[in-house]
């Protein structure tokens, strides 16, 4: 276990905190693996009724660690942990709540498409620069974003890579509430406790009905993943990754 993911239980609430502030919570393979295990363990544990994703002040997540992308782009192995995490996320049996402050890039945005409630602060910007990186949408976002945002909103997010600041994200239906920075965690955890206090069987049936058949989602995550891996080895992606790695601040 690294300290980049901190798992905490508060009664029936399982908190999964991304905690790599020096890299703006860029997610490494080890972090994906720990988050996948936590989701599976929480789902299997009757004492857990809700999962909560949190980040650190100013950074929910800057997305996949670009050095890990570079490893695959240059012929190395990897990616299984991402796949495990995405499936665990799409498969969750229990509600998922997120509290997002500041940077929410790539998977830092697309995680929230799987959440039942997302709280965000006014300074939060959701952004998915997949295409600018020579990549394609992931985490089932090519399926979920059009459902949530409509076709044109999804294209603005996933195709153009436009930033959705908190108020726009709220108006677009991407998030549940905008709350002040110093209230974010309290509001997120209060909602989680409210969820945990509901009759769990009825809530599970209601949530499953709202989610519908998830087989299309699993299939989409798989197809996106195949494109994603292939794209990582493309000239477009390599050039974008080299540009990030060698940028001058
Ligand atoms: N992977 C690896 N390292 C990352 C990272 C990522 N996705 N995002 C940020 N970092 C690192 C930076 O390299 C920097 O490390 P250093 O201090 O050792 O140089 C550190 O985190 C702080 O980032 P910095 O760029 O200085 O912070 P910022 O506030 O100026 O900008 C971002 C934050 C998120 C806008 C910018 O870091 C960025 O664009 N990151 C890439 C996001 C991305 O494309 N993610 C993949 C999506 S698919």
Boltz pocket constraint, residues with backbone or C-beta under 6 A from the ligand:
constraints:
  - pocket:
      binder: B
      contacts: [[A, 21], [A, 22], [A, 23], [A, 24], [A, 26], [A, 27], [A, 62], [A, 63], [A, 64], [A, 65], [A, 66], [A, 67], [A, 103], [A, 105], [A, 106], [A, 107], [A, 129], [A, 130], [A, 133]]
      max_distance: 6.0
